[in-house]
């Protein structure tokens, strides 16, 4: 029988006792393979796939590490890699150098295009711009993620910023209180919440209302792109705003709601290691009518 404190859910789904036992058997017998390979093996054996057919491998790996932390199983040593949340070497290229000042009206910029980050070229530029110009820098994202380069069309096509969406905070009192879900429902429906973990307009871009226009367009686009990538339709977006640095005006202008503050633990801190450090404002954007009600439903 497993210990009572073994986590019984991951990525919003319940894990049966028989599944837990199979996981422990797989880990015990598949010696010599990495944690990532173990996670893929478990997903394949248990049929843990998204609606689009891809494996829940990133989330499964985190779940295996939770099981290991409570003593339910023993994982192989970590191999050298950049863990989620870690910093990474930032390239410095001509493409990332300060550009000509961009001022004026948002209407003068032509259509705004959110180019999804995918190939090596866009990934390098995305990493460089965030690393050089975002106050939090670039860090490896937790779990699922989508990145965009923000481009304008006039007077010529150019990159003016970056956006990243990623897996939601595990727990956040202000968000969870606004939704009103219980623990079991939160575990089931958490992956229908998506976190806007980075938003950057480059410092030489000074165009009134551009930020709120980008956020509004991003909300429409990520709803479609997230479902296409991960097979889950987002119901709610969340973000955290450092009130010591920013007012959050652009989010409010794009209809985001301020619902409270964080405890300062950090959005993926499940073991209360950073309580009280730098609380941030919590803002939410419902993507569907009755979003809170939908997230409370089974």
Buried (B, 14 or more C-beta within 10 A) or exposed (E): EBEEEBBBBBBBBEBEEEBBEBBBEBBEEEEEEBBBBBBBBBBEEBEBBBEEEEBBBBBBBBBBBBBBEEEBBEBBEEEEEEEBEEEEEBEEEEEBEEBEEBEBEBEEBBEBBBBBBEEEEBEBBBBBBBBBBBEEBBBBBBBBBBBBBBBBEEEEEBBBBBBBBBBBBBBBEBBBEBBEBEEEBBBBBBBBBBBBBBBBBBEEBEBEEBBBBBBBBBBEBBBEBBBEBBBBBBBBBBBBBEBEEBEBEBBBBBEBEBBBBBBEBBBBBBEEEEEEEEBBBBBBBBBBEEBBEBBBEE
